[in-house]
Amino acid sequence: MKIELANVSRSFGCHRVLNNVTATLEFPHTLAWIGPSGGGKSTLLRLLASLDVPDSGEIRCNGQVLPREAEARRLQRTRVGIVFQAFNLFPHLSALENTILPLQHVHGVPRAESLERAAAILRRFQLESHSHKKPAALSGGQRQRVAIARSLVTSPDLLLMDEPTSALDPEMTAEVLDVVAELRQSGAPIVLVTHEMGFARRSADLVAFVAGGGIGESGPAETFFEFPQTDICRRFLGRVLKY
């Protein structure tokens, strides 16, 4: 996967979140975005997902410019799987019904085939016995696994994950990170926003440091953590890895 950003800027009111970001990020499977809160990570992820558009500049994924027009963006979103930190499951629907939603209502897959595909992916994530349960009856880790299953059931070209463990306790965090690590071995490329430094170091092919509205540096995970190149990144890693 190759992601290219050329002079990408995005502001909300008078606050500029991204400031002329230019970078080329190429990785075989997993890219981790790390950095302080408010640095622009989630905004970049929303742009990649075509949920938003930059004020200026352009983004390319594998050479294709991400569109700006509403209908083209809608089509682009059908090729992307997104996992949010807050799960975003419908509380009145079972795990199975939540999982078939994108198949039926976005991709127009007949219900019988949708049910078959949803049941198969829930089995893959050890959720078969919970498929009839509504989100309130699931643990946080199970809810996030359902959200991951839903994002993958359409076989997306790219999987985007925005801090998928931020709402979980340590045990549930480990449960979800095990699933993400498993996904490295097969399936769509992953772009992951995370505060889990140990996981980023072990599981990402490439790590990019996002702070102050830009990408300060990037590199292979082991090199990135061992030999940070900029003062701001060294200070950040010194704080978050201290304990």
Beta strands, then each sheet from edge to edge (+ up, - down):
strand 1: 2-12
strand 2: 15-26
strand 3: 30-34
strand 4: 56-61
strand 5: 64-65
strand 6: 80-83
strand 7: 158-162
strand 8: 190-193
strand 9: 206-211
strand 10: 214-220
sheet 1: 2+ 1- 4+ 5-
sheet 2: 6+ 7+ 8+ 3+ 9+ 10-
end
